[in-house]
Structures are given as structure tokens and as C-alpha cells.
Amino acid sequence: MKAPLAALLLSLSLLAPAPPASALDGAAVGACLFKKCAAPLAKCVTNPNCLANVVCINTCVGKPDEGGCQIKCGDVFENDVVTDFNKCALSDKNCVPQRPDDGSYPVPAAASFLSKFDPSFFSGRLYITAGQNKLFDVFPCQVHFFESTSPTSFLGKLKWSITEPDGEFFSRDAVQAFKQDKEQPAHFLNHDNE
């Protein structure tokens, strides 16, 4: 089974534009995927959405907004197979190295943080009508439903729409858990969400 997968991946890599010199070591990523994520990789290359996501991500290489392009690919082609493959490749086995922090979003000065913040603000339905980041918080029909799970934590049931290349829409949703930072009460952590 490895030979057909390797041939398929090689053919996909030939479709992608030549990466810049600073790009990831594709051979190392591929070797890691075969060794550590063989089952999710096999499911991915036999799933049309996951395969389309991989092809889409490869078209992002070298673009000025490479990360944003990759996120948009994930929005359009997301499904359970993509989620499992990405979880293995990115989170669990670190086959794809994460970019180092380039300082684009520095932590604000301590004086700018609120000293008190009541998490019950996040209770019920909140509509998102504008945002600071077009990749994460400016979507059509975006609404979040929040439910308190303790005095310092809550669940967010997030719903939004994605615009497909043909102009049609489809819905997305996620459930994420948030916990208040003990050091900065207006800062909420949402680690370990898929």
C-alpha cells in the first residue's frame, strides 16, 4: 500500500509550485507522515475532501499570505478525515513544524488588561458582526452560543458559514471550552480544542 500512496503524493507534489528556499523540508514531512501518521494519511488520500485539502494547501506554498491561504483551504474542505489527518500531522506527531512567533501580535502591556472581568458576560447568544481577523472572526451568519460550566469557565458552541468558490454557502460549527486565566481575568484560554 505504501507504493501507491507514495506515487500519489509524488504526483501531488509535482502539481504544487516550486517552494521557496525557506520552505519546509518536504521529504522529512513525508517520511514523518508515513512513519507516524500512516493510517490517517491512507484515509486522507482516499477521501476526496481531504485530498482536495492537501492539493489546495500545496497551491499556497510561496504565496504572500501562505498561512491565510492554508486556513481558507481548511475552511472549504474540512471534514472528519481532514480533522483526523491534521490532528496527527500537526498536533500529535508534529510532522509539520509550526512557524516561530514573528512578533506580529505582541502581548499588550500589562497596564492595558482589565483587573476584573465577569465571565458571565459570555452567556447566551452572541452575534459576530465585525472582527479583527478575516480568517477567524468575519464570516457570514456567525453566531456563538455560550454556556457557563463554572464561575471561571464556559463552553462556546460556535456556528458560521463559509463561502464556497462558486458563491454558495455551507455551515460550519465547533464546540470549544474556555477557562479564565488566573493572572489576567479578561484573558480566556482555550487549549486542547480540535
Backbone as CSV, one residue per row, in Angstrom:
resi,resn,N_x,N_y,N_z,CA_x,CA_y,CA_z,C_x,C_y,C_z
1,MET,0.821,-1.195,0.000,0.000,0.000,0.000,0.863,1.256,0.000
2,LYS,2.095,1.179,0.526,2.936,2.368,0.587,3.311,2.878,-0.794
3,ALA,3.561,1.987,-1.755,3.958,2.412,-3.095,2.885,3.257,-3.773
4,PRO,1.586,2.841,-3.778,0.568,3.698,-4.398,0.432,5.048,-3.686
5,LEU,0.532,5.053,-2.359,0.444,6.323,-1.630,1.608,7.225,-1.986
6,ALA,2.796,6.641,-2.068,3.976,7.445,-2.399,3.844,8.027,-3.797
7,ALA,3.373,7.214,-4.737,3.196,7.706,-6.105,2.172,8.826,-6.158
8,LEU,1.078,8.670,-5.396,0.046,9.699,-5.372,0.584,10.991,-4.773
9,LEU,1.305,10.865,-3.665,1.870,12.060,-3.031,2.900,12.725,-3.933
10,LEU,3.703,11.925,-4.627,4.674,12.486,-5.546,3.954,13.255,-6.651
11,SER,2.891,12.677,-7.195,2.158,13.373,-8.254,1.548,14.668,-7.739
12,LEU,1.075,14.649,-6.490,0.528,15.879,-5.913,1.618,16.924,-5.749
13,SER,2.797,16.492,-5.333,3.877,17.458,-5.125,4.305,18.088,-6.446
14,LEU,4.154,17.355,-7.551,4.509,17.914,-8.853,3.513,18.960,-9.319
15,LEU,2.273,18.896,-8.805,1.260,19.891,-9.148,1.512,21.216,-8.433
16,ALA,2.207,21.165,-7.314,2.423,22.352,-6.493,3.528,23.209,-7.085
17,PRO,3.444,24.533,-6.876,4.514,25.397,-7.346,5.793,25.117,-6.577
18,ALA,6.909,25.454,-7.170,8.195,25.234,-6.501,8.242,26.049,-5.214
19,PRO,8.586,25.416,-4.082,8.621,26.134,-2.824,9.838,27.039,-2.729
20,PRO,9.739,28.121,-1.940,10.894,28.972,-1.737,11.951,28.236,-0.926
21,ALA,13.170,28.758,-0.944,14.289,28.109,-0.248,14.005,27.922,1.231
22,SER,13.203,28.801,1.809,12.926,28.728,3.244,11.785,27.775,3.578
23,ALA,11.232,27.089,2.557,10.074,26.228,2.781,10.442,25.005,3.611
24,LEU,9.399,24.298,4.039,9.576,23.082,4.819,10.344,22.037,4.035
25,ASP,10.994,21.146,4.738,11.658,20.008,4.122,10.588,18.975,3.811
26,GLY,10.117,18.961,2.567,9.026,18.086,2.165,9.327,16.615,2.369
27,ALA,10.582,16.214,2.134,10.946,14.810,2.323,10.822,14.412,3.787
28,ALA,11.242,15.292,4.682,11.155,14.996,6.118,9.701,14.937,6.565
29,VAL,8.879,15.856,6.051,7.449,15.844,6.392,6.817,14.548,5.889
30,GLY,7.092,14.190,4.629,6.548,12.966,4.060,6.975,11.725,4.826
31,ALA,8.272,11.648,5.194,8.768,10.491,5.952,8.067,10.393,7.303
32,CYS,7.881,11.532,7.955,7.196,11.549,9.247,5.746,11.082,9.086
33,LEU,5.076,11.553,8.039,3.685,11.152,7.815,3.568,9.648,7.586
34,PHE,4.463,9.087,6.765,4.430,7.640,6.511,4.715,6.842,7.776
35,LYS,5.637,7.348,8.592,6.045,6.617,9.791,5.055,6.780,10.942
36,LYS,4.621,8.009,11.184,3.841,8.296,12.392,2.346,8.488,12.154
37,CYS,1.934,8.745,10.920,0.521,9.016,10.632,0.032,8.182,9.451
38,ALA,0.490,6.958,9.355,0.173,6.119,8.188,-1.336,5.920,8.002
39,ALA,-2.053,5.594,9.063,-3.499,5.340,8.920,-4.263,6.613,8.534
40,PRO,-4.050,7.755,9.243,-4.752,8.971,8.813,-4.355,9.421,7.405
41,LEU,-3.090,9.195,7.020,-2.637,9.554,5.681,-3.351,8.699,4.632
42,ALA,-3.447,7.389,4.883,-4.127,6.495,3.946,-5.599,6.900,3.785
43,LYS,-6.253,7.227,4.899,-7.649,7.678,4.821,-7.742,8.993,4.056
44,CYS,-6.758,9.874,4.266,-6.781,11.187,3.624,-6.684,11.070,2.111
45,VAL,-5.734,10.275,1.624,-5.544,10.216,0.172,-6.665,9.458,-0.536
46,THR,-7.514,8.755,0.227,-8.659,8.078,-0.393,-9.966,8.830,-0.157
47,ASN,-9.890,9.994,0.493,-11.072,10.804,0.769,-11.025,12.048,-0.117
48,PRO,-12.013,12.269,-0.973,-11.961,13.409,-1.899,-11.757,14.765,-1.219
49,ASN,-12.440,15.022,-0.089,-12.273,16.308,0.587,-10.863,16.464,1.146
50,CYS,-10.354,15.421,1.768,-9.023,15.507,2.367,-7.960,15.665,1.285
51,LEU,-8.092,14.900,0.217,-7.146,15.013,-0.881,-7.207,16.405,-1.507
52,ALA,-8.417,16.934,-1.689,-8.571,18.296,-2.220,-7.939,19.316,-1.284
53,ASN,-8.044,19.092,0.033,-7.427,19.989,1.006,-5.906,19.978,0.858
54,VAL,-5.314,18.789,0.703,-3.861,18.679,0.538,-3.416,19.401,-0.734
55,VAL,-4.150,19.192,-1.831,-3.816,19.866,-3.091,-3.933,21.381,-2.912
56,CYS,-5.017,21.826,-2.291,-5.232,23.257,-2.054,-4.093,23.855,-1.238
57,ILE,-3.714,23.164,-0.154,-2.629,23.661,0.702,-1.328,23.775,-0.082
58,ASN,-1.078,22.809,-0.970,0.141,22.869,-1.785,0.145,24.059,-2.726
59,THR,-1.033,24.532,-3.147,-1.080,25.710,-4.025,-0.773,26.995,-3.260
60,CYS,-0.766,26.916,-1.938,-0.497,28.098,-1.112,0.998,28.373,-0.940
61,VAL,1.832,27.378,-1.211,3.271,27.496,-0.969,3.837,28.698,-1.717
62,GLY,4.522,29.556,-0.967,5.186,30.713,-1.543,4.308,31.938,-1.732
63,LYS,3.010,31.821,-1.488,2.138,32.987,-1.612,2.426,33.949,-0.463
64,PRO,2.218,35.251,-0.688,2.483,36.222,0.385,1.703,35.933,1.672
65,ASP,0.472,35.435,1.535,-0.345,35.101,2.703,-0.514,33.584,2.765
66,GLU,0.605,32.864,2.818,0.585,31.402,2.766,-0.272,30.802,3.883
67,GLY,-0.098,31.285,5.109,-0.873,30.761,6.239,-2.363,31.009,6.073
68,GLY,-2.722,32.200,5.650,-4.133,32.518,5.427,-4.729,31.672,4.323
69,CYS,-3.971,31.453,3.272,-4.415,30.598,2.168,-4.678,29.185,2.684
70,GLN,-3.787,28.660,3.517,-3.948,27.309,4.055,-5.180,27.213,4.954
71,ILE,-5.421,28.248,5.743,-6.611,28.257,6.608,-7.877,28.241,5.768
72,LYS,-7.890,29.024,4.687,-9.065,29.036,3.806,-9.282,27.668,3.164
73,CYS,-8.203,26.961,2.814,-8.341,25.594,2.281,-9.047,24.720,3.310
74,GLY,-8.632,24.818,4.558,-9.246,24.033,5.621,-10.712,24.373,5.824
75,ASP,-11.058,25.641,5.644,-12.469,26.039,5.769,-13.319,25.361,4.702
76,VAL,-12.841,25.361,3.472,-13.630,24.853,2.359,-13.679,23.325,2.336
77,PHE,-12.574,22.665,2.683,-12.505,21.211,2.514,-12.539,20.431,3.817
78,GLU,-12.975,21.004,4.905,-12.963,20.355,6.207,-13.978,19.220,6.283
79,ASN,-13.563,18.120,6.904,-14.461,17.034,7.297,-13.738,16.212,8.370
80,ASP,-14.323,15.135,8.849,-13.710,14.355,9.929,-12.371,13.759,9.527
81,VAL,-12.222,13.355,8.266,-10.960,12.768,7.800,-9.866,13.831,7.798
82,VAL,-10.188,15.031,7.325,-9.231,16.142,7.342,-8.826,16.451,8.785
83,THR,-9.823,16.503,9.675,-9.550,16.798,11.082,-8.612,15.760,11.681
84,ASP,-8.869,14.480,11.447,-8.012,13.421,11.991,-6.600,13.491,11.420
85,PHE,-6.498,13.725,10.106,-5.187,13.816,9.465,-4.402,15.017,10.022
86,ASN,-5.055,16.178,10.094,-4.380,17.370,10.612,-3.974,17.207,12.070
87,LYS,-4.831,16.570,12.852,-4.527,16.349,14.266,-3.252,15.529,14.396
88,CYS,-3.136,14.472,13.607,-1.941,13.641,13.660,-0.725,14.419,13.151
89,ALA,-0.838,14.983,11.948,0.300,15.632,11.294,0.782,16.886,12.008
90,LEU,-0.148,17.669,12.547,0.212,18.949,13.148,0.347,18.896,14.661
91,SER,-0.635,18.311,15.322,-0.693,18.384,16.788,-0.024,17.200,17.485
92,ASP,-0.449,15.982,17.110,0.018,14.805,17.845,1.464,14.437,17.537
93,LYS,1.843,14.419,16.271,3.170,13.923,15.872,4.108,15.012,15.371
94,ASN,3.608,16.237,15.249,4.429,17.382,14.831,5.218,17.116,13.549
95,CYS,4.595,16.458,12.581,5.270,16.201,11.306,5.487,17.489,10.514
96,VAL,4.588,18.427,10.682,4.714,19.724,10.011,5.114,20.738,11.076
97,PRO,6.353,21.241,10.997,6.803,22.178,12.030,5.967,23.459,12.029
98,GLN,5.741,23.984,13.211,4.997,25.231,13.342,5.945,26.407,13.108
99,ARG,5.408,27.439,12.535,6.226,28.639,12.327,6.517,29.288,13.669
100,PRO,7.726,29.816,13.828,8.020,30.529,15.072,7.254,31.849,15.122
101,ASP,7.003,32.323,16.318,6.319,33.597,16.516,7.176,34.710,15.918
102,ASP,6.604,35.473,15.001,7.359,36.558,14.372,7.089,37.917,15.012
103,GLY,6.338,37.921,16.102,6.079,39.166,16.817,4.975,40.008,16.215
104,SER,4.244,39.491,15.246,3.177,40.258,14.602,2.057,40.627,15.571
105,TYR,1.825,39.773,16.553,0.754,40.010,17.518,1.343,39.988,18.927
106,PRO,2.015,41.073,19.324,2.655,41.089,20.646,1.627,41.112,21.776
107,VAL,2.031,40.588,22.915,1.178,40.641,24.101,1.082,42.099,24.527
108,PRO,-0.115,42.605,24.738,-0.261,44.005,25.155,0.397,44.249,26.519
109,ALA,0.681,45.499,26.783,1.278,45.874,28.068,0.324,45.500,29.202
110,ALA,0.876,45.081,30.323,0.071,44.640,31.474,-0.936,45.704,31.909
111,ALA,-0.574,46.964,31.787,-1.458,48.052,32.211,-2.731,48.122,31.368
112,SER,-2.723,47.531,30.176,-3.896,47.600,29.315,-4.922,46.498,29.616
113,PHE,-4.588,45.551,30.484,-5.521,44.479,30.844,-6.493,44.933,31.916
114,LEU,-7.704,44.405,31.860,-8.679,44.661,32.919,-8.261,43.898,34.170
115,SER,-8.453,44.509,35.313,-8.109,43.805,36.553,-9.229,42.872,36.996
116,LYS,-10.465,43.121,36.507,-11.609,42.266,36.817,-12.426,42.068,35.555
117,PHE,-12.954,40.867,35.405,-13.829,40.594,34.283,-14.743,39.452,34.680
118,ASP,-16.036,39.648,34.517,-17.024,38.638,34.886,-17.290,37.729,33.676
119,PRO,-16.886,36.453,33.772,-17.091,35.533,32.651,-18.559,35.316,32.288
120,SER,-19.489,35.697,33.145,-20.901,35.515,32.815,-21.323,36.398,31.636
121,PHE,-20.458,37.348,31.238,-20.705,38.109,30.017,-20.936,37.136,28.859
122,PHE,-20.172,36.039,28.862,-20.298,35.019,27.834,-21.385,34.039,28.240
123,SER,-22.611,34.478,28.108,-23.758,33.648,28.451,-24.839,33.926,27.426
124,GLY,-25.319,32.876,26.819,-26.363,33.045,25.815,-25.796,33.220,24.423
125,ARG,-26.566,33.917,23.578,-26.246,34.054,22.159,-25.528,35.380,21.897
126,LEU,-24.418,35.307,21.160,-23.698,36.494,20.724,-23.478,36.406,19.219
127,TYR,-23.851,37.462,18.517,-23.631,37.516,17.073,-22.325,38.243,16.811
128,ILE,-21.562,37.762,15.865,-20.316,38.408,15.467,-20.630,39.181,14.186
129,THR,-20.542,40.489,14.239,-20.869,41.304,13.072,-19.639,41.972,12.472
130,ALA,-18.532,41.974,13.191,-17.282,42.524,12.688,-16.164,41.894,13.503
131,GLY,-14.963,41.956,12.995,-13.859,41.364,13.726,-12.535,41.945,13.295
132,GLN,-11.492,41.479,13.952,-10.155,41.984,13.664,-9.398,41.084,12.697
133,ASN,-9.803,39.819,12.569,-9.056,38.880,11.763,-10.003,38.202,10.775
134,LYS,-9.849,38.507,9.484,-10.756,37.974,8.465,-10.704,36.454,8.361
135,LEU,-9.640,35.827,8.866,-9.526,34.369,8.804,-10.326,33.663,9.894
136,PHE,-10.624,34.373,10.993,-11.248,33.702,12.129,-12.519,34.356,12.652
137,ASP,-12.726,35.626,12.393,-13.890,36.242,13.029,-14.665,37.210,12.141
138,VAL,-14.700,36.952,10.862,-15.535,37.735,9.950,-16.141,36.762,8.938
139,PHE,-17.231,36.111,9.335,-17.907,35.142,8.482,-19.385,35.509,8.377
140,PRO,-20.028,35.170,7.265,-21.474,35.375,7.189,-22.186,34.489,8.216
141,CYS,-23.261,35.003,8.744,-24.140,34.230,9.641,-23.394,33.658,10.842
142,GLN,-22.479,34.418,11.406,-21.690,33.920,12.540,-22.412,34.220,13.851
143,VAL,-22.667,33.158,14.619,-23.307,33.303,15.918,-22.679,32.284,16.859
144,HIS,-22.477,32.706,18.088,-21.888,31.835,19.103,-22.869,31.712,20.265
145,PHE,-23.021,30.501,20.764,-23.875,30.230,21.914,-22.960,29.845,23.070
146,PHE,-23.024,30.598,24.153,-22.145,30.354,25.287,-22.932,29.825,26.471
147,GLU,-22.282,28.919,27.194,-22.911,28.267,28.341,-21.868,28.148,29.453
148,SER,-22.169,28.690,30.614,-21.250,28.645,31.749,-21.106,27.211,32.255
149,THR,-19.857,26.814,32.522,-19.604,25.482,33.087,-19.047,25.584,34.504
150,SER,-18.650,26.797,34.911,-18.189,27.095,36.269,-18.089,28.613,36.362
151,PRO,-17.793,29.152,37.547,-17.653,30.614,37.645,-16.494,31.187,36.811
152,THR,-15.554,30.319,36.382,-14.399,30.814,35.624,-14.242,30.138,34.266
153,SER,-15.260,29.413,33.806,-15.131,28.737,32.509,-16.485,28.644,31.807
154,PHE,-16.425,28.443,30.496,-17.649,28.313,29.720,-17.362,27.536,28.441
155,LEU,-18.423,27.022,27.844,-18.361,26.370,26.537,-18.885,27.332,25.488
156,GLY,-18.252,27.324,24.356,-18.735,28.091,23.223,-19.157,27.152,22.117
157,LYS,-20.406,27.235,21.707,-20.898,26.478,20.555,-20.898,27.472,19.397
158,LEU,-19.907,27.347,18.540,-19.637,28.332,17.505,-20.236,27.878,16.180
159,LYS,-20.932,28.784,15.511,-21.553,28.473,14.215,-21.231,29.608,13.244
160,TRP,-20.880,29.230,12.010,-20.567,30.223,10.999,-20.775,29.612,9.626
161,SER,-20.777,30.452,8.602,-20.927,29.992,7.221,-19.648,30.268,6.453
162,ILE,-19.352,29.394,5.521,-18.190,29.524,4.645,-18.708,29.788,3.239
163,THR,-18.078,30.721,2.560,-18.431,30.992,1.175,-17.568,30.103,0.279
164,GLU,-18.220,29.281,-0.527,-17.517,28.399,-1.452,-17.045,29.207,-2.658
165,PRO,-16.067,28.674,-3.409,-15.583,29.394,-4.599,-16.680,29.758,-5.597
166,ASP,-17.772,28.962,-5.637,-18.859,29.262,-6.576,-19.888,30.230,-6.010
167,GLY,-19.632,30.766,-4.802,-20.538,31.739,-4.196,-21.587,31.148,-3.278
168,GLU,-21.735,29.831,-3.278,-22.680,29.165,-2.375,-22.124,29.181,-0.948
169,PHE,-22.995,28.935,0.025,-22.594,28.894,1.423,-22.818,27.501,1.984
170,PHE,-22.008,27.121,2.969,-22.309,25.948,3.764,-21.927,26.254,5.208
171,SER,-22.568,25.570,6.139,-22.407,25.881,7.563,-21.296,25.063,8.197
172,ARG,-20.659,25.672,9.174,-19.623,25.029,9.989,-20.014,25.229,11.444
173,ASP,-19.511,24.346,12.306,-19.725,24.533,13.729,-18.600,23.862,14.501
174,ALA,-18.410,24.307,15.719,-17.393,23.743,16.615,-17.822,24.018,18.046
175,VAL,-17.350,23.190,18.938,-17.557,23.410,20.368,-16.187,23.582,20.990
176,GLN,-16.000,24.677,21.716,-14.716,24.942,22.357,-14.926,25.299,23.822
177,ALA,-13.977,24.869,24.645,-14.020,25.154,26.077,-13.051,26.289,26.393
178,PHE,-13.491,27.241,27.200,-12.680,28.399,27.585,-12.550,28.439,29.102
179,LYS,-11.367,28.802,29.577,-11.117,28.920,31.014,-10.414,30.242,31.278
180,GLN,-10.873,30.925,32.306,-10.317,32.233,32.645,-8.880,32.093,33.144
181,ASP,-8.010,32.946,32.643,-6.612,32.998,33.071,-6.559,33.595,34.475
182,LYS,-5.937,32.909,35.407,-5.857,33.399,36.796,-5.046,34.678,36.894
183,GLU,-4.061,34.839,36.022,-3.195,36.030,36.048,-3.866,37.254,35.417
184,GLN,-4.626,37.024,34.350,-5.286,38.104,33.612,-6.758,37.725,33.431
185,PRO,-7.655,38.224,34.277,-9.049,37.766,34.243,-9.811,38.024,32.939
186,ALA,-9.343,38.947,32.098,-10.024,39.197,30.822,-9.440,38.349,29.690
187,HIS,-8.504,37.487,30.037,-7.873,36.603,29.060,-8.420,35.191,29.274
188,PHE,-8.966,34.603,28.203,-9.539,33.262,28.304,-8.739,32.293,27.453
189,LEU,-8.418,31.158,28.040,-7.607,30.141,27.387,-8.523,29.075,26.808
190,ASN,-8.200,28.598,25.616,-8.989,27.506,25.044,-8.051,26.459,24.432
191,HIS,-7.209,25.916,25.262,-6.268,24.888,24.841,-6.980,23.571,24.576
192,ASP,-6.337,22.721,23.786,-6.766,21.348,23.519,-8.108,21.249,22.803
193,ASN,-8.488,22.252,22.058,-9.666,22.164,21.202,-9.195,21.746,19.815
194,GLU,-9.954,20.902,19.174,-9.582,20.466,17.826,-9.975,21.533,16.830
